[in-house]
Amino acid sequence: MRNRNARVIGLGALIGVLFLCAAPAHATCSGSGLGTLNCSATVSATAMSFGSYSAGTSSATTTSSTITVTATFSGRILGTDTLSYTLSLSAGNSGTTASRYMSYGSRTLSYNLYTSSGYGTVWATDTVSGSASVSVGFNGNASASTTHTVYGRIPAGQYTAAPGSYSDTITVTVTY
């Protein structure tokens, strides 16, 4: 028993979640001003890294990442334009957002992504809405960015996790 506990406490895994981004090819936005409004959006995300995980710890391992949505407006002058959108995160390896996991070969390590640091709401499909607004002056071109934080959490006590580099790939989609 003593050797087993020593092995579990010393167990470490380097883990991370890679975010990929996707955005639709066209946009619908609203606003007021002179001219015809054109808008588009791009999305970017920072990779999430949990660092080392130890199954012997009594507390969860947490980290965060950011997703940035940038709206670009053109064609209208002297107005205020807004792009409203919804962000969704894919299920990754697990196929379900209710219980995501990272993989290392055939091994898995459970984790999930949340909308707040309270870890109460899993970030799933169409969970988080946002908007980017900007006042357009005489030049008719402007952009605005909104940043969202994604909170990651690995539950404590996953004693069957073998040492290794665990990963998952999450696709970020902005729908507008």
C-alpha positions in Angstrom: 0.0 0.0 0.0 2.8 2.4 0.8 4.3 2.1 -2.7 0.9 2.7 -4.3 0.3 5.9 -2.4 3.8 7.1 -3.3 3.2 6.4 -7.0 -0.2 8.2 -7.0 1.1 11.2 -5.1 4.1 11.5 -7.5 1.9 11.0 -10.6 2.0 14.0 -12.9 0.6 14.6 -16.3 1.4 17.6 -18.6 -2.0 18.6 -20.0 -3.5 21.1 -22.3 -6.4 21.9 -24.5 -6.0 23.4 -27.9 -8.6 25.8 -29.2 -9.3 25.9 -33.0 -11.5 28.7 -34.3 -14.2 28.8 -37.0 -16.4 31.7 -38.2 -19.2 31.9 -40.7 -18.5 33.5 -44.1 -21.2 36.1 -43.8 -22.5 38.4 -41.2 -25.7 40.1 -40.1 -25.4 43.2 -38.0 -27.5 46.2 -37.1 -26.9 49.8 -36.6 -27.8 53.3 -37.6 -26.0 55.8 -39.9 -25.5 56.8 -43.5 -24.6 54.2 -46.2 -24.8 50.5 -46.5 -23.5 48.5 -43.5 -21.1 45.7 -44.1 -19.7 43.7 -41.2 -17.7 40.6 -40.5 -16.2 38.8 -37.5 -13.1 36.9 -36.7 -12.5 34.8 -33.6 -9.2 33.9 -32.0 -8.4 31.9 -28.8 -5.4 31.3 -26.6 -4.4 27.7 -25.9 -5.4 26.4 -22.5 -2.7 24.7 -20.4 -3.3 23.0 -17.1 0.4 22.4 -16.5 1.1 19.4 -14.3 -1.7 17.4 -12.7 -1.2 15.3 -9.6 -3.8 12.6 -8.9 -2.8 12.7 -5.2 -3.9 16.3 -4.6 -7.2 16.8 -2.8 -8.3 19.8 -4.9 -9.2 20.4 -8.5 -6.7 21.7 -11.0 -7.9 24.9 -12.7 -6.8 27.3 -15.4 -8.3 29.8 -17.9 -8.0 30.9 -21.5 -9.5 33.7 -23.6 -11.5 33.9 -26.7 -11.6 37.2 -28.6 -14.3 38.1 -31.1 -13.4 41.1 -33.4 -16.2 42.7 -35.4 -15.2 44.9 -38.4 -17.7 47.4 -39.8 -17.5 49.3 -43.1 -19.6 51.2 -45.6 -21.6 53.3 -43.1 -20.7 56.7 -41.7 -21.8 58.7 -38.7 -23.6 55.9 -36.8 -23.4 53.2 -34.2 -23.1 49.6 -35.4 -23.5 46.4 -33.4 -22.7 42.7 -34.1 -24.5 40.3 -31.8 -23.2 36.7 -31.6 -23.2 33.4 -29.8 -20.1 31.5 -28.9 -20.1 27.7 -28.7 -17.3 25.2 -27.8 -17.2 21.7 -29.3 -17.2 18.5 -27.2 -13.7 17.5 -28.3 -12.6 13.9 -27.8 -15.5 12.9 -25.7 -18.3 13.8 -28.1 -20.4 15.4 -25.3 -19.9 18.7 -23.5 -21.4 17.2 -20.3 -18.2 15.2 -19.7 -15.1 16.2 -21.7 -11.9 14.3 -21.5 -8.3 14.7 -22.7 -6.4 11.7 -24.2 -2.9 10.3 -24.0 -2.9 7.2 -26.2 -5.7 5.1 -24.8 -5.7 6.9 -21.4 -8.1 9.6 -20.6 -8.3 12.4 -18.0 -11.7 14.1 -17.3 -12.1 17.8 -17.4 -14.6 20.4 -18.4 -14.9 24.0 -19.6 -17.0 26.6 -17.7 -18.5 30.0 -18.3 -17.4 31.4 -14.9 -14.8 30.9 -12.2 -17.5 29.4 -10.0 -17.5 26.3 -12.3 -21.3 26.0 -12.2 -22.2 26.2 -15.9 -20.5 24.0 -18.5 -19.6 26.0 -21.6 -21.4 24.1 -24.4 -23.1 24.8 -27.6 -24.7 28.2 -27.8 -24.0 28.9 -24.1 -22.5 32.4 -24.2 -23.8 35.4 -26.0 -22.0 38.7 -26.6 -21.9 41.7 -28.8 -19.4 44.1 -30.2 -20.4 47.8 -30.8 -18.6 50.7 -32.2 -19.5 54.3 -33.2 -18.4 55.0 -36.8 -17.1 58.4 -37.7 -16.6 60.0 -41.1 -14.1 57.4 -42.4 -16.8 54.6 -42.4 -14.5 51.9 -41.1 -14.2 50.7 -37.5 -13.7 47.5 -35.5 -14.5 46.4 -32.0 -13.3 43.4 -30.0 -14.9 41.6 -27.1 -13.0 39.1 -24.9 -14.5 36.1 -23.1 -12.8 34.0 -20.5 -13.1 30.2 -20.6 -12.4 28.4 -17.2 -11.0 24.9 -17.2 -11.2 22.4 -14.3 -9.8 18.9 -13.8 -11.5 17.2 -10.9 -9.2 15.8 -8.2 -8.6 12.1 -7.5 -8.3 10.7 -11.0 -5.9 8.0 -9.7 -5.9 5.9 -12.9 -4.3 8.6 -15.0 -0.9 7.6 -16.2 2.0 10.1 -16.6 2.0 11.7 -20.0 1.0 14.6 -22.2 -2.8 14.7 -22.3 -4.6 16.8 -24.9 -8.0 17.6 -26.4 -9.0 19.8 -29.4 -11.9 22.2 -29.0 -13.4 24.1 -31.9 -14.7 27.6 -31.1 -17.6 28.7 -33.3 -19.0 32.2 -33.4 -22.5 32.4 -34.9 -24.0 35.8 -35.9 
